[in-house]
Amino acid sequence: MSEKVNAAVRIAPQTTEFREYDMPEIEDDAALLKVEVAGICGTDVKFYSKPPFEGPCIMGHENIGYIAKAGKTFQKRRGLKEGDLVFAEHYVGCMDCEFCHAGEYRLCMFTDWRKFPEGLRFGYTLAERAPHLFGGFAEYMYLPWNSILHKVPDGLSPELAGVVTPMANGIQWALFDCGVGYDSRVLIQGPGQQGLCNTIASKQAGASLIVVTGTSKDVKRLNVAKNLGADVVINVEEEDPLEKIMEVTSGEGMDVALDCTAGAGTIPVLLGIEALKRKGGTLQIQGEDVPDFPNFPLGKIGNKYITVKAARGHNFLSCELALKQLNSDRFDIGQITTHKFGLKDTHSAINAVGGSGEVIHVSLMPWS
């Protein structure tokens, strides 16, 4: 094993610098991950152009790799050994608060890098913090004692396992948070990797009608949505989405509306509210990009008895189910994993996700 680790470091907006770090010492309760695949999603695109904080950062929060080195206590506690292929969640909880004890470490203060900089989160932590390797855009990543890890099932390749984060989000948002199930009618706005994984989760759960919307640049993605289980796809630049939704539901509307868009502002929220059924629908929102919402239709939310849910990542169970889903043959996940890049092409890899409807999920492979 080399004494140095190569990493792609974001040092400014749209700027990557390649740095070498010392191979870290591994404590008895810690481990070292040899990164095989770091998935790139829309959040990476956003934070590469507009970093949420100053200072160098090794991005990469969707990480699959092999345990390269592990302390004896780590192996005993985790039931893992050197050579095992694992998925490392980006959340690193304190494991002592009420949320962590309830299994909802995604809500732990230590994972909230916006309000608690002393916390730790893979892909979001300053590279100045020793031992520096806290992101997947590097050859190796340091795993502290409180990392959240999942063993990748036998037979599942690292590349397909790299889709586990958006797939877990689909299971969390559609099934767990919004209650999609047998005979549900679901509107999914945005056919990117999040929207496509919500499509798979909804289809697997037994939804009777899945409608996916996109724009003219999403022609390929909308075709993939069709292949993965969408019953109706709508190009919102060519036809009125609300009119089409009411047509295919005989005027009854949808049970659930999921916002899986990126940077679409208030439009998905407003369409979701209108598209939901007369009473009792569920609206899932993103919200981070819309800090203010003038003339928010609160009266219509109340009148239609709508439940509003905010998207907030995934929990442990949704990740376990996502790995099982990816390891099944029911859906062709290869349609989502469209592009591969090496570490030296990190800049191009991130921008590829944000720039083309041909690109869906990018696998950054540090050793390629």
C-alpha positions in Angstrom: 0.0 0.0 0.0 1.3 3.4 -1.0 2.3 5.9 1.7 0.5 8.7 -0.1 -3.2 9.1 -1.2 -4.3 11.0 -4.3 -7.4 13.2 -3.9 -9.4 15.6 -6.0 -10.0 18.7 -3.8 -12.5 21.4 -4.4 -10.7 24.7 -3.5 -13.0 27.2 -5.1 -16.2 27.3 -7.3 -15.7 25.1 -10.3 -12.0 24.5 -9.3 -10.4 21.2 -8.5 -6.9 20.8 -7.3 -5.2 17.4 -7.0 -3.3 16.8 -3.7 -1.4 14.1 -2.0 -2.1 13.2 1.6 -0.3 10.9 4.0 -1.8 7.5 4.4 -3.5 7.8 7.8 -2.9 5.8 10.8 -5.8 3.5 11.5 -7.0 3.2 15.2 -8.2 -0.1 16.6 -11.9 1.0 16.2 -11.5 2.6 12.7 -10.9 1.5 9.1 -9.6 2.6 5.7 -11.8 2.3 2.6 -10.3 1.8 -0.8 -12.8 3.7 -2.9 -14.0 1.9 -6.0 -16.9 4.1 -7.0 -18.0 7.5 -5.8 -21.4 8.4 -7.3 -22.1 12.0 -8.4 -25.5 13.5 -8.0 -27.2 16.9 -8.4 -26.1 18.1 -5.0 -22.5 17.7 -6.1 -23.2 19.8 -9.2 -24.8 22.6 -7.0 -22.0 22.7 -4.4 -19.2 22.5 -7.0 -20.5 25.7 -8.6 -21.6 27.3 -5.3 -19.6 25.9 -2.4 -21.7 26.1 0.8 -18.5 27.1 2.8 -15.0 28.3 2.2 -12.0 26.1 2.4 -10.8 22.9 0.6 -13.1 19.9 0.5 -12.8 16.4 -0.8 -16.3 15.9 -2.2 -18.0 12.5 -2.8 -20.8 11.3 -0.6 -22.0 8.2 -2.4 -19.2 5.8 -1.8 -18.6 2.2 -2.4 -15.3 0.5 -1.7 -13.3 -2.3 -0.1 -12.2 -2.4 3.5 -8.4 -2.0 2.9 -7.4 -1.9 6.6 -9.3 -2.3 9.8 -8.6 -2.4 13.5 -9.5 -5.5 15.5 -12.2 -3.7 17.5 -13.7 -2.3 14.3 -13.9 -5.8 12.7 -15.4 -7.3 15.8 -18.1 -4.6 16.3 -19.1 -4.4 12.6 -18.8 -8.1 11.6 -16.6 -6.9 8.7 -13.2 -7.9 7.6 -10.5 -6.6 5.3 -11.5 -7.2 1.7 -15.3 -6.8 2.2 -17.1 -4.5 -0.2 -19.2 -1.9 1.6 -21.4 1.1 1.1 -20.5 4.0 3.4 -23.4 6.4 4.1 -22.4 10.0 4.1 -24.0 10.5 7.5 -21.7 10.1 10.5 -23.9 10.4 13.7 -22.8 11.0 17.2 -24.5 7.7 18.2 -25.6 9.2 21.6 -28.5 11.6 20.9 -32.2 10.8 20.8 -32.2 10.7 17.0 -29.3 8.3 16.8 -30.8 6.0 19.5 -34.0 5.9 17.4 -32.1 5.0 14.3 -32.6 8.4 12.7 -29.0 9.5 12.6 -29.8 11.5 9.4 -31.4 14.0 11.9 -28.4 14.1 14.3 -26.9 17.5 14.9 -23.4 16.0 14.1 -24.6 15.4 10.5 -25.9 19.0 10.0 -22.8 20.6 8.6 -24.7 23.9 8.0 -25.3 24.5 11.7 -22.7 22.4 13.4 -19.3 22.6 11.6 -17.7 20.4 14.3 -19.8 17.5 13.0 -18.6 15.1 10.3 -20.2 14.2 7.0 -18.5 12.4 4.1 -18.2 14.7 1.1 -18.9 17.9 3.1 -16.1 18.1 5.7 -13.1 20.4 5.3 -10.0 18.6 4.0 -7.9 20.6 6.5 -9.3 18.4 9.3 -7.0 15.5 10.0 -6.7 12.8 8.8 -8.2 14.7 5.8 -9.7 11.8 3.8 -13.4 12.4 4.4 -14.7 12.3 0.8 -15.0 9.7 -1.9 -13.2 11.7 -4.6 -9.9 10.1 -3.5 -8.2 6.8 -3.6 -8.9 6.1 0.0 -11.3 7.3 2.6 -10.9 7.2 6.4 -13.7 5.5 8.3 -14.1 6.6 12.0 -15.7 4.3 14.6 -19.2 5.8 14.0 -19.3 5.4 10.2 -22.6 3.9 9.0 -21.7 1.0 6.8 -23.6 -1.6 4.8 -22.1 -4.8 3.4 -22.7 -5.0 -0.4 -24.5 -8.2 -1.3 -22.6 -10.9 -3.2 -23.1 -10.6 -6.9 -23.6 -6.8 -6.9 -20.9 -4.9 -8.7 -19.4 -1.8 -7.2 -20.7 0.3 -10.1 -24.3 -0.8 -9.7 -24.0 -0.5 -5.9 -23.0 3.1 -6.6 -26.7 3.8 -7.3 -27.6 2.9 -3.7 -28.0 6.5 -2.4 -30.6 7.7 -4.9 -32.3 4.3 -4.7 -32.4 4.5 -0.9 -33.8 8.0 -1.3 -36.5 6.7 -3.6 -37.5 4.1 -1.1 -37.4 6.6 1.8 -39.3 9.4 0.1 -41.9 7.4 -1.9 -42.6 4.4 0.4 -41.6 5.4 3.9 -42.4 9.1 4.0 -45.3 9.4 1.5 -46.9 5.9 1.8 -46.8 4.9 -1.8 -48.1 1.3 -2.0 -50.5 -1.0 -3.8 -52.8 0.9 -6.3 -51.2 4.3 -5.5 -51.2 7.0 -8.2 -47.9 8.8 -8.1 -46.6 12.0 -9.8 -42.8 12.1 -10.0 -41.5 15.5 -11.2 -38.0 15.2 -12.7 -36.5 12.1 -14.5 -33.0 12.4 -13.1 -31.4 9.6 -11.0 -33.6 10.6 -8.0 -36.8 10.6 -10.0 -35.9 7.3 -11.8 -35.2 5.6 -8.4 -38.5 6.9 -7.1 -40.1 5.4 -10.2 -38.6 2.0 -9.4 -39.5 2.2 -5.8 -43.1 3.1 -6.6 -43.4 0.3 -9.2 -42.0 -2.2 -6.8 -44.5 -1.1 -4.2 -47.4 -1.8 -6.5 -48.4 1.7 -7.7 -51.1 1.5 -10.4 -50.3 4.8 -12.1 -46.8 6.4 -12.3 -46.6 9.8 -14.1 -43.1 11.2 -14.7 -42.5 14.8 -16.0 -39.5 16.4 -17.6 -38.4 19.0 -20.1 -37.1 18.8 -23.7 -33.6 18.1 -22.5 -34.9 15.0 -20.7 -36.0 13.1 -23.7 -33.6 10.2 -23.0 -34.4 10.2 -19.3 -38.1 10.1 -19.9 -37.6 7.1 -22.2 -35.6 5.4 -19.4 -38.5 6.3 -17.0 -40.9 4.5 -19.3 -38.6 1.4 -19.4 -38.3 1.4 -15.6 -42.1 1.4 -15.0 -43.6 4.9 -15.7 -47.0 4.6 -17.2 -47.1 8.1 -18.6 -44.3 10.5 -19.3 -44.9 14.2 -19.9 -42.7 16.8 -21.6 -43.9 19.9 -19.8 -42.6 22.1 -22.6 -44.8 20.4 -25.1 -48.0 19.7 -23.3 -49.9 21.0 -20.2 -48.9 18.5 -17.4 -52.0 19.2 -15.2 -54.3 18.8 -18.2 -52.7 15.4 -19.0 -52.7 14.2 -15.4 -56.4 15.0 -15.1 -57.0 13.2 -18.4 -55.3 10.0 -17.4 -56.9 10.0 -13.9 -60.4 10.8 -15.2 -60.3 14.1 -13.3 -59.5 12.4 -9.9 -55.9 13.5 -9.5 -52.9 11.8 -7.9 -52.4 10.3 -4.4 -48.8 11.4 -4.1 -46.7 14.1 -5.8 -42.9 13.9 -5.5 -40.5 16.7 -6.3 -37.3 15.3 -7.8 -36.4 18.3 -9.8 -33.3 20.4 -9.5 -33.5 24.2 -9.5 -37.1 24.3 -10.7 -38.2 26.7 -8.0 -41.8 26.9 -6.9 -43.2 25.3 -10.1 -43.1 21.6 -8.9 -44.8 22.6 -5.6 -47.6 24.4 -7.3 -48.2 21.7 -9.9 -48.1 19.0 -7.2 -50.8 20.8 -5.2 -53.1 21.1 -8.2 -52.4 17.6 -9.4 -53.3 15.9 -6.1 -56.7 14.3 -5.5 -59.6 16.3 -4.0 -58.8 15.4 -0.4 -56.0 13.7 1.5 -53.0 13.6 -0.9 -49.4 13.8 0.1 -46.9 16.3 -1.3 -43.1 15.8 -1.0 -41.0 18.9 -1.4 -37.2 19.6 -1.6 -37.3 23.2 -0.4 -33.6 24.1 0.0 -33.5 26.1 -3.2 -36.7 28.0 -2.3 -36.0 29.8 0.9 -39.0 32.2 0.3 -42.3 31.4 -1.3 -44.4 34.5 -1.8 -48.2 33.9 -2.0 -47.8 30.3 -0.9 -51.2 28.6 -1.3 -51.7 27.6 2.3 -55.4 27.8 2.0 -55.5 25.2 -0.8 -53.2 23.0 1.3 -55.7 23.1 4.1 -58.8 22.8 1.9 -57.4 19.8 0.1 -56.2 18.2 3.4 -52.7 17.8 2.0 -49.9 16.2 4.0 -46.6 17.9 3.3 -43.4 16.0 3.7 -39.8 17.3 3.3 -37.2 15.2 1.6 -34.4 14.3 4.0 -32.1 11.6 2.7 -32.5 8.1 3.9 -32.3 5.8 6.9 -30.6 2.5 7.5 -33.5 0.3 6.4 -34.0 2.2 3.1 -30.3 1.6 2.3 -30.5 -2.1 3.1 -33.6 -2.4 0.9 -32.0 -0.4 -1.8 -29.0 -2.8 -2.0 -31.4 -5.7 -2.3 -33.3 -3.9 -5.0 -30.1 -3.2 -7.0 -29.1 -6.8 -6.6 -32.3 -8.1 -8.1 -33.0 -8.6 -11.9 -36.4 -6.9 -12.0 -35.2 -3.6 -13.3 -32.3 -2.8 -15.7 -30.2 -0.5 -13.5 -27.6 -0.3 -16.2 -29.9 2.3 -17.9 -29.2 4.7 -15.0 -25.4 4.1 -14.7 -24.6 5.9 -17.9 -21.1 7.3 -17.6 -17.7 6.5 -15.9 -14.8 8.9 -15.2 -11.4 8.6 -13.6 -10.2 10.7 -10.7 -8.2 13.0 -13.0 -11.5 13.9 -14.8 -13.3 14.9 -11.6 -14.1 18.4 -12.9 -15.6 17.0 -16.1 -17.5 14.3 -14.3 -19.3 16.7 -12.0 -20.2 19.1 -14.9 -21.4 16.2 -17.0 -24.2 15.4 -14.5 -25.4 19.0 -14.6 -25.1 19.6 -18.3 -26.7 16.9 -20.4 -29.9 14.9 -20.6 -27.8 12.0 -21.9 -26.0 11.7 -18.5 -28.0 10.2 -15.6 -25.7 8.7 -13.0 -21.9 9.2 -13.1 -19.5 6.7 -11.5 -16.2 8.4 -10.5 -13.7 5.5 -10.2 -10.5 6.7 -8.6 -8.4 3.8 -9.7 -9.5 3.9 -13.4 
